[in-house]
Amino acid sequence: MTIRSVIAGTGSALPRTIVTNADLAARVDTSDEWIVERTGIRQRHIAEPDETTATLGADAARAALAAAGLEPGDIGMIVLATATPDNTFPATATKVQALLGIDDCVAFDVGAVCSGFLYALTVADTMLRAGQARHALVIGAETFSRILDWQDRTTCVLFGDGAGAVVLSAESGGERGVLASKLHAQGKYGEMLYVDGGPSTTGTVGHVRMHGREVFRHAVTNLAAVLGEVLDEAGLAADAIDWVVPHQANLRIIDATARKLNLAAGRVVVTVDRHANTSAASVPLALDVAVRDGRIRPGDLVALEAMGGGFTWGAALVRM
């Protein structure tokens, strides 16, 4: 009997404070028109001092558990994707575990920046199918505002904070679940999108640095290609996809990728205008929004895709 990892519930969490483009224009040399034209972003959520990657991740996890009808004690594994952990160690996943009151389960972090949730989903799927657990929490959580240079208008306008989570459950038979996933990385492009600090190099946290044009070019090419790969693996055509939930980095990247695959804009979930780029949190955040507003329904075929620093990128096909 085939075992598949089924998305049993979704959840998300956003910081209390909303920062609009007008708010940023009062701090740096930018404008609402400039930001919207180039990115599609209109606002973002920024974490307060009492809101961390772990607290946001735990809140998203609680919402996903409630949607799945499960208790924290049912969870046998937590895989948390983040580039902004609460501490260098222990893993933020273990802090979420403690906040949820789970006494013992597998818990670890995955670092693949904006592609992190796709990496975490693939790892959790593989481990569930291998019998390592029955139910897993897969979380993308970020407080990217902590590593932004607020004097650099080319980067500080792009990002926001938040968390998204799914409960993955191992089920036998049926048509639902993760059908295919593909992951990639090319470290030779690391200096195109990176943080200029780290424990082993500068001993500092550092700030985000980005070569926007190069990132854009690679993103459109790589995302279209990896979506084609997962469709081929599943033996499906692009017109079989009901919804695409892309990484919410830039509306122009989202639109260009959809055009490459001849996907109608109406089948693409877009939240970048409200959330900005929340890195590893963006895909599960957008997925939760579309599930809760009724767009994504049981039985729908959903394509998830993301690309981030590294470069890393990946995609997954999921039957909801």
DRENNU-80155 format. One record per residue: x, y, z of N, C-alpha, C, CB in turn; residue in one letter. Coordinates in steps of 0.02 Angstrom, whole numbers, plus 50000, padded with zeros to 5 digits. Glycine has a CB too. Example, Ala and Ser with C-alpha at 12.3 -4.5 7.8 and 13.67 -1.06 7.14 Angstrom:
<rs>
506604971650390506154977550390506604983550390505654977650452A 506424988850354506844994750357506455000250394507044997050286S 
</rs>
This chain:
<rs>
500424994050000500005000050000500445006350000499525000050062M 500305010949955500695017049951500545021650010500545020749885T 501075024050042501005028950096501165035850068501465027350157I 500715040550081500825047450059500775052150119500315049550004R 501115057850113501075063050164500535067950144501765066650173S 499995068150183499415072150168499415078550210498765068150180V 499255084250179499185090450218498515090150253499235096750171I 498545089050319497935088250360497675094750387498065083450416A 498105099950388497895106350415498415111650400497755105950490G 498195117850394498645123450381498535128950434498545126350309T 499045132950444498985138450492499495143850477499065135950564G 499385149750503499855155250493499825160150550499725158850426S 500325164450555500345169550607500725175550580500685166750672A 500485181450597500795187650576500905192250636500365191150521L 501445195950637501555200750692501005205950695502225204150684P 500935209050753500395213850764500475220250722500365215750837R 501095222450712501225228950682501255228550606501875231850708T 500865232850573500875233450500501255239750481500145233550471I 501725239150434502105244850409501935245650335502875243850419V 501655251350317501455252750248502045255750209500845257550246T 501955256050144502465259350103502545266650122502285258750029N 501995269850140502035276850162502445277550225501325279750173A 502385272750270502785272850331503535272450314502585267050378D 503705268150266504405267450246504655273650211504495261350201L 504215276750172504405282850135504605288550182503835285150089A 504355288150244504535293250293505215291950324504005293550348A 505495285850311506135283950341506705283650291506065277350375R 506555281550229507075280850178506835284150113507255273350165V 507305285050067507145288350003506775283449958507795290949969D 506115283149965505705278749925504995281649923505705271349952T 504545278149889503855280349885503405274349875503755285549829S 502775275149891502295269749880502285267849806501595271849904D 502285272749762502255271449690502865267449667502215278049651E 503455269249691504075265849671504055258549693504685269349701W 503835257249755503835250449782503305246149746503695250549858I 502705248949738502165245049706502335243449634501505248949709V 502615248249597502775247149527503285241649518503035253649495E 503775241349561504335236549553504225229849587504955239549580R 503775229749638503705223549677502995221249687504015224549743T 502505225749684501815224049701501665224249775501665217249675G 502165226049816502085226249889501765232749910502765225249925I 501265232349955500945238249982501045239050058500195238049967R 501145233450092501265233550164501615227150184500595234550203Q 501845227050247502155221150275502065221350351502925220650256R 502115215450383502075214950456502785214650484501655208750478H 502905218450537503565218750568503515216750642503875225950561I 503925212050663503885209350730504105214450783504315203150735A 503735214550838503925218350897504435214250937503305220150940E 504765217350986505285213751024505045207251057505555218251077P 504405206951076504155200851108503925195551057503585202551154D 503975197050993503785192350941504415189850907503295195750889E 504525183250909505125180350881504945175050830505575177250936T 505445172450796505325167050749504985161150783505985164750716T 505185159550843504885153950880504165155350900505305152350942A 504015161250925503335162650947502855162850887503295169350986T 503085165750832502675165850772502575158750745502985170350718L 503115154850745503065147950722502595143850764503745144650721G 502615144850830502165141250874501435143150863502365142450947A 501305149550853500615151850840500355148750775500585159550836D 500775148750723500565145650659500435138250669501095146850605A 500865134950708500785127750720500135126250757501375125150760A 499965130350806499335129350843498745129750796499265134550899R 498755134550750498205135350703498165129250656498285141750661A 498735126750634498745120850591498495114650628499455119650563A 498695113950690498465108250731497715108450740498805108250799L 497445114350754496725115050762496355113250698496535122250783A 496625115450641496315113850576496335106450562496665117750520A 496865102950586496935095850575496555091650626497665093950576A 496305094850678495955091250731496415087050773495425086950701G 497045089350781497545085650820497775089650880498145083750775L 498075086150928498365089250986499125089350978498165085351051E 499465093951014500195094151009500525087351022500475099151057P 500255083551068500535077051085500505071951029500195074251144G 500095073350977500055068850920500645069550873499405070150882D 501025075050880501565076550834502195072650851501715084150834I 502475069350800503095065550810503705068850781503015058750781G 503605074450745504175077650712503995084950696504365073950646M 504485089350708504435096450689505035098150645504395101050752I 504895100350584505425102750539505275110050525505455098450472V 505735114350547505615121550542506125124750496505635124850612L 505885128150445506315131650398506375138950417506045130950326A 506985141350424507095148450440507805150550424506945149650515T 507885156950408508545159950402508665164750459508605163650334A 508165165450503508215170050559508025166550624507755176250548T 508425161650646508275157950707508305162450769508745152150715P 507965160350821507995164150883508715164350910507525161050936D 509065158850905509755158350928510165154350878509785154950999N 510825155050881511255150850840511105143550854512005152450852T 511045141850919510755135550940510475136651009511285129650939F 509985132851032509715126951001509265128550941509315122951051P 509085123450903508655124350845507995127650867508515117550810A 507755132150826507115135450841506545130450844506965140850789T 506605124950807506095119650810506015117050880506275113950762A 506555116650918506505114150986506165119251032507205112351014T 506255125651016505905130751054505155130651040506195137751038K 504975129350977504265128550960503985122450995504175127850883V 504375117050996504165110951031503995112551104504715105651028Q 504435116251137504325117951207503705122451216504935121451236A 503625127351170503045131851174502395128051164503115137451122L 502405122751125501805118751113501685113751169501855115151047L 502175112951213502095108151268502195100951248501415108951298G 502575099851194502725092951172503335090551210502845092751094I 503275085051245503815082651287504405079951247503565077251333D 504265076251194504795073051156504565071751084505025066451190D 504935074151036504835072450966505455074450928504185075850936C 505535072050867506075074350824505955081750809506115070150757V 506475085950816506395093150803507045096050779506155096850868A 507035098950719507645101950692507475107350642508095096550660F 507965111650628507885117150580508185115250513508215123550607D 507925118550461508185117950393508355124950369507675114350345V 508945125850340509145132350315509215132350240509795134550347G 508735135050205508785135850132508465142450111508445129850096A 508425147150158508155153850149507455153450120508615158050102V 507315156950065506625157250040506365150650015506585162349984C 506825146049998506615139249977506535134650037507125136349929S 506645137150096506665132850155506055128650167506785137050214G 505465131450155504855127450167504825121550119504235131850161F 505015122550056505005116950008505515111650029505165119449937L 506095113650053506585108850078506315105250139507245112450096Y 506015108950186505745105850247505175101050231505495111250295A 504745102950184504185098650164504435092150134503735102350114L 504955092650092505225086650060505555082050111505715088650005T 505925084950157506255080950209505725077450253506715085350254V 505225081150274504695078250316504315072850279504215083650340A 504165074150216503805069150175504205062650171503675071950104D 504855063250158505285057350153505295053550219505995059350132T 505355057150274505395053850340504735050650360505615058850392M 504175053850343503525050850359503425044450319502955055850344L 503595044650255503515038650214503975033050236503625040250141R 504525034850270504985029850296504775027250365505695032650300A 504225029950391503965027550454504255030750516504075020350458G 504595036550509504895039850566504385043050612505385045050542Q 503795044650587503265047750627502605046850590503415055250641A 502065048050625501395047850594501165054850575500895044550642R 501305059750618501115066650605501715071250614500525068750651H 501785075950569502345080750573502085087850565502885079150520A 502415092450599502305099550587502875102050542502285103650654L 502695105050486503185108150441503045115650443503145105250367V 503545119450465503445126550479503955130750440503505127950554I 503725136250413504175141450388504065147650430504055142950312G 504575150150462504485155850508505085160550502504395153450581A 504955166950500505495171850492505355178350529505605173250418E 505895181350554505885188350575506435191950536505985189050654T 506315192550471506825195350426506975202650442506595194850354F 506525206050475506645213050493507255213850537506025216050528S 507455208450571508035208750616508705209050577508045202650662R 508695207050513509315206950474509295211750415509465199850449I 508835216550416508805221450362509215227650378508075223550350L 509515230550327509835237050332509305242150315510465237550284D 509065245550366508495250050356508685256650322508175251550423W 509325257250302509545262850261509595260950188510215265550286Q 509525254550173509585252050104508885251150074509985245350102D 508685255950034507995255750009507885250149959507835262449976R 508415247349931508325241949882508145235249915508955241149841T 508285234649980508115228350015507605229250071508735225350042T 507635234750108507205235150167506465235550150507395241150209C 506305237550089505595238050069505305231350049505515243050011V 505735226350040505515220050009505255214850059506085217049972L 505465215250122505365209650167504875211150224506015207550196F 504595205850251504165206250310504255200150353503425207050289G 503905199950409503965194450457503315190450459504135197150527D 503375184150478502775179950483502955172650487502305181150425G 502445168550491502545161250495501945157750464502645158950568A 502095151950434501565147550408501745140450425501495148450331G 501235136250433501355129350453500845124750420501325128550529A 501055118550411500585113250390500705107250436500685111350315V 500165103450447500225096850477500235091850421499645095450528V 500775087850418500815082350370500655075950407501525082050337L 500205071950379500025065550409500135059950359499295065650433S 500445054550382500565048650339499915044750332501125044250368A 499695043750270499085040050258499205034850203498515044750237E 498865029250208498925023850159498365024250108498925016950194S 498535023250045498025023349992497765030249979497465018750010G 497275030749937496975037249921497375041249871496895041249984G 497085046749850497395050949798497725057149826496875052949748E 497595058749890497855064949919498585064249939497435066949980R 498905070049948499585070149975500095073149928499785063249992G 500725072849950501285075349910501415070349853501925076449954V 501325072649792501405068249734502115068249706500935070249679L 502445074049711503125074649683503455080849712503115074949605A 504115080649718504485086549738505195086249708504525087049817S 505465092149694506135092749667506485098649700506115093649588K 507115097549718507515102749751508175103749713507655100849825L 508425109949715509055111549682509445116649723508925114349611H 510095116949710510525122149740511125123349695510755120149811A 511335129749691511945131649654512315136849696511775134449583Q 512785134349737513145138749783513585143849748513565134649828G 513745142849685514165147649649513835154449642514345144949580K 513175154749653512825161149649512685164049718512175160349611Y 513035161649769512905163749837512955171249849513355160349883G 513395174549814513495181749826512975186049791514175183749802E 512505183049757511965186849727511425188749778511655182949669M 511355184549830510855185849882511115182549945510145183049861L 511315186649994511665183950052511605188750111512405182550036Y 511845186550169511905190850228512635191650242511525187850290V 512855197850253513575199350260513825198450332513715206450237D 513595193050363513825191550431513705184350448513485196150482G 513965182150505513865175250527514345173550583513955170350469G 514165168650626514595166850682515305164950664514285161150719P 515405161450607516065158950590516475163750548515985152450552S 516165169150524516525173850481516635180550516516145174950416T 516095184050532516165190650562515985190750636515735195550525T 515655185450660515425185550729514835190150740515985187450775G 514525192350686513945196750690513365193750651514115203850662T 512765196450661512185194050625512215196150552511535196550657V 512405202350539512455204950471511785207250442512735199650427G 511805209550380511215212250345511135208950277511265219850338H 510525209050252510375206250186510685210650132509615205650176V 511015207350084511285210750024511035206949963512065211050027R 510865210649911510565207349853510725210949788509815206949861M 510855206949735510915209449667510255207849632511545206349628H 509795212549635509105211349616509005208849545508725217549624G 509355211749497509245209849427509445202649414509635214449380R 510005200549444510225193549435509755188749468510935192649463E 509515190549528509045186249563508405185449522508875189149633V 508155190849494507555190749453507635186049394507375197749429F 508195186749359508315182749299508335175349315508965184949265R 508705173649366508765166549384508105163849411509305165649437H 507745167949448507115165649478506615163549425506815171049522A 506505167649375506005166149324506195159649287505935171949274V 506835159049268507055153149232507015146849275507765154049207T 507275147249336507315141349379506625139049403507745142749438N 506195143649419505535141749445505105138449391505175147849474L 505125141249331504755138049277505015131049263504785142349213A 505675130249265505975123749251505805118649304506735124449245A 505845120449368505715115649421504975113749425505955118349487V 504535118349408503825116549404503725111449348503385122849392L 504075112249293504035107349239504285100549261504425109749179G 504805100449303505085094249328504595090349371505725095549368E 504245093849417503785090149460503175087849421503565094549519V 502975091749372502415089449329502615083149291502215095049280L 503235083049264503465077149228503495071149275504155078449197D 503745072149336503805066649383503125063749400504155068949447E 502625068049405501945065849422501555063549361501565071349457A 501835064449301501495062549240500885066849225501295055449244G 500945073349240500385077949231500595083849187500135080449299L 500095087049158500205093149118500035099249160499785093049054A 500295105049139500195111149177499455112849185500545116949142A 499045110949135498335112649140497965108449192497995111849073D 498315103549222498005099649276498045103349343498355092949282A 498475108449347498565112149410497955116549423499205116449407I 497675115949482497125120349502497385126949530496685116949555D 497915126549570498195132649601498955132149604497895133749671W 499285137849592499995138549606500065143049666500375141449544V 500445140649715500615144749774501365146149771500405141149843V 501555151949745502265153349735502565156949795502365157449672P 503225156949798503575161249845503395168449830504355160149841H 503225172049882502965178949873503545183949879502425180449925Q 503965184049828504535188649829504395195149792505155185349799A 504075194449735504005200149690503445198449640504675201849653N 502965202849632502405201349588502625200349516501895206949592L 503155203849496503385203049427503685196149415503915208449410R 504025193449465504295186549460503715181649456504755184849519I 503215182549499502635178149500502285178149432502135180149555I 502165184149404501825184749340502235181749283501665192149325D 502885183049283503315180549229503355172949230504025183549235A 503385169949290503405162649295502755159649270503535160549369T 502185162649288501535160049265501485160449189500975164149298A 501735165849160501715166449087502125161049053501945173349066R 502715159449081503135154349051502795147549048503785153749091K 502355146249096501995139849098501295140349070501975137349170L 501125146149042500455147249015499905146149067500335142748955N 500045148249129499565147549182499165154149189499915145749249L 498515153549196498105159549204498255162949270497355157749199A 498285169549270498425173249331497915171749386498435180749317A 497315170149366496785168649415496895162249452496135168349381G 497385158249431497535151949466498155152549510497615146249415R 498415158549518499015159749558498815163449622499545163649518V 499015160749679498865164049743499385169449755498865158849802V 499155175549767499605181249777499445184549844499545186349719V 499945184949888499875188549952500435193449962499845183550010T 500885194149912501465198449921501265205649935501905198149858V 500685207749910500465214649922500345215949996499835216049883D 500135210850034499975211650105500545209550152499375207650122R 500935204650130501445201750175502155203350156501355194350176H 502275205750094502945206550066503295199750064503375211650109A 503945199750061504325193450057504485191150128504985194450016N 504165185750149504285183050216504735176850213503625181250250T 505135176350160505635171150152505315164250161506205172150203S 505575160150206505335153250213504605152850233505755149550264A 504335158250260503635158250281503145159650225503535163350336A 503385162150168502925164950119502465159750087503315168450065S 502735153850069502325148750037501795146050085502765142950012V 501965143850146501435141350191500945146850213501745138250252P 501175153050218500725158550234500205159450179501125165150242L 500435159650117499975160450060499515154450053500365161549995A 499775148550065499365142450062498805142850114499785136150074L 498965144850175498455145250227497925150450210498775147050294D 498125156150182497645161250162497145158450112498005167350133V 497405154850061496965152250008496535146450031497385150149948A 496785142550079496375137150107495805140150149496805132350150V 495965145050189495465147750235494945152150200495805151750289R 495135155250144494625159350109494225155150058494955165150073D 494375148650055493965144050015494175143149944493295146450016G 494715146449923494945145449854495215138449844495475150549836R 495655136249888495945129549883495505124849923496685129449909I 495265119649888494785115049918495065107849916494105115349882R 494785103449958494995096449956494945093649885494575092250004P 495465090149864495495087249797495855091449747494815086049773G 495965097949761496325102249715497055100249709496275109549737D 497325100949648498035099849636498395106449643498165096649566L 498855106849691499195113149707499935112349694499065115149780V 500225117249659500945117549648501245122749694501105119149574A 501745120749733502105125249777502805126249748502145122449850L 503055132549747503725133649720504055139549753503695134749644E 504725139349756505095144849787505815144649766505045144449864A 506135150549767506855151149756507135156249805507015153349683M 507735154849830508035159349879508785159349875507815157649948G 509095162849923509815163449926510145156649928510015167449986G 510715156349895511085150149892511455149249825510615144349903G 511125149849767510405149549757510135142649775510225151249685F 509555142449805509175136349814508495137349782509115134349889T 508205131949757507525132449732507205125549732507515135549661W 506545125449728506195119049728505455119849716506305115549793G 505115114249706504405114149694504105107649719504245115249619A 503465107649732503115101549751502405101849724503105100849829A 502145096049706501455095249686501085091649742501395091349618L 500535094649764500155091749820499415091349801500255096049884V 499125085449811498405084749804498095085949873498215077649775R 497705091249878497435093249944496875088449967497175100349940M 
</rs>
